Amino acid sequence: MSLETMLIVAAALFAIGLYGTLARSNLIAVLMSIELMFNAVNLTVVAFSRYVAPLALREEIGSVLTGQVFAIFIITVAAAEIALGLGIVFAMYRNSETVNLTEANQLRH
Amino acid sequence: MLSFQDAVFWVLAVATISAALGVTLIKDLFRSALLLAVVFIAGAGFFALLSAPFLAVVQVLIYVGAISILFIFAVMFNQNVRESNLPNRMQILAVLVSALLLVALVAVAVGADWRLIPEEERSKVELAQTRSVSIVAEETLAAEGFNSAESRENAQQSGLADLLISDFVVPFEAVSLLLLAALIGGLALARSRGG
């Protein structure tokens, strides 16, 4: 386990999430893929805080926790995002009886 | 010979990647949701390995406990769950874009000259990271190279909670506003039209 392997695992997770976001036609599946990408970013941030020396390391030992604080904020934002995303799923289902993104074309007609 | 940490890392890595592939490729959306929970649990394992125990607990509480359950509820919006996670018409483009991104990220990860934490600071940093939610005895700190009383004091006051209400207080308040806005927005979106 090293910084590079950790980054590669997170990059693979992010790429899979991106593929899912672009290539799936179900709104819930797209939201799941976005969560995968959030997780990959969290892993990257925490891996950096574990392995890479911050410039302030000598003066202030607390600077090694910056990455973890970032991850906490990302988790909070992801929770807010998913609450709104599922609210949109609910509204879309109520309006058009489907959660299929290829059928979400009311604005076109 | 693999160390214990390496063995756990590789098990988690294989579990994460294969479960993530399952999330995006399996047609049954309910199984996708369950595999997403597997990805989240493996993420908590990674956090524990990366000396971030608080994040591991938060990951289990928020992602596994709340977000996975929300997704499993949302799966009920599909008429035909077994065939619900279908691909759209952008397969080739999507594979191309994500493969390019993966290559670029891996090239940066391998090629860059990372300024790693020096070995002699390693155990000190690890102590500061893992003890982020607990108080450490003065003797332990002294044994880990916090020599002066001032530096020990400094280390005791640099936990996650202290950082959140000192250096990061503005984003902390902004996030609380964001959560309030998300709460109101979620209610407004999910409210039925009549009431």
Interface residues (C-beta under 8 A of the other chain):
Chain A: M1 L3 E4 T5 M6 L7 I8 V9 A11 A12 L13 F14 A15 I16 G17 L18 Y19 G20 L22 A23 R24 S25 N26 I28 A29 L31 M32 S33 E35 L36 N39 N42 L43 V46 A47 S49 R50 Y51 V52 A53 L57 E60 I61 G62 V64 L65 T66 Q68 V69 A71 I72 F73 I75 T76 V77 A78 A79 A80 E81 I82 A83 L84 L86 G87 I88 V89 F90 A91 Y93 R94 V99 L101 T102
Chain B: Q5 D6 F9 A13 T16 I17 A20 L21 V23 T24 L29 S32 A33 L36 V39 F40 G43 F46 F47 L49 L50 S51 A52 F54 L55 V58 Q59 I62 Y63 A66 I67 L70 F71 F73 A74 V75 F77 N78 S84 N85 L86 P87 N88 M90 Q91 L93 A94 V95 V97 S98 A99 L101 L102 L105 V106 A109 V110 W114 R115 L116 I117 P118 E121 K124 V125 A128 Q129 S132 F146 S151 N154 A155 Q157 S158 G159 L160 D162 L163 L164 D167 F168 P171 V175 L178 L179 A181 A182 L183 G185 G186 L189 A190 S192
